[in-house]
Amino acid sequence: MNQDITIDGVKLKEEERQKCEIWTRVMGYYRPTSFFNVGKQGEHEERLHFSESVTCCGGCN
């Protein structure tokens, strides 16, 4: 199976890529998700992500 990836005209082979470490805030401090136990990893995968929309607070027309 070919895992090569091309982004903006730059081609990377699978062996040239590196794993991205993901951190999240848990109980007031940041921690890599790779350190989570199986239950916490499952909970993290089920989280819903959202984007806040920009609102105008008074005075905008």
N, C-alpha and C positions, 0 to 999 in steps of 0.2 A: 504494500500500500504506500503510495507516494504522499508524504507529509510536507512537501515543499510548499512555501507560501510566498505570494508576491503582493507587495503593498507599495503603491506609488512607483511602480517600475523597478523596485528592488526585490530581488528573489533571494529568499533565505532557505537553506536546506535544513532539515530537521536537526542535524547535529550542530548547526550554528545557532540554534535558538536556545534560550535559557528560561527556566521556570520563573514565573512571577510569583513572589511571595505576597500573600494577601493578609493584611492586618485589619482588625476590627476592635472597636471599643467594647470592653466587657467589664462591668462593675467598676467603672471609673478609671480604668487603665487600658492601654492598647496591648494587644497580644496577637501573634500570628495564628491564623486559623489552622495551620498545619499542626499546632500543639493541642487542638481540641480533641476531646474523646469522641467516640463514634456518635453518641447521642447529640452532643453539641454541634458536631459537623452537620448532622441531619437537620437540626433546628436552623442552622445558619443557611442551608440550602433552601429552606422553605420560606425564608423571610421575603416580604414584599418590598420592593424598592419604588420610590416615588420621586417626582420632581416637583418642587414648589413653584407655583406660578407667581409671576410678578403682579402685585396689586398696587393700586394707587390709593393712598390714604389721604383723603381730603385735599382740596385745593387744586386737584388736577381736572382739567376740562377736556 
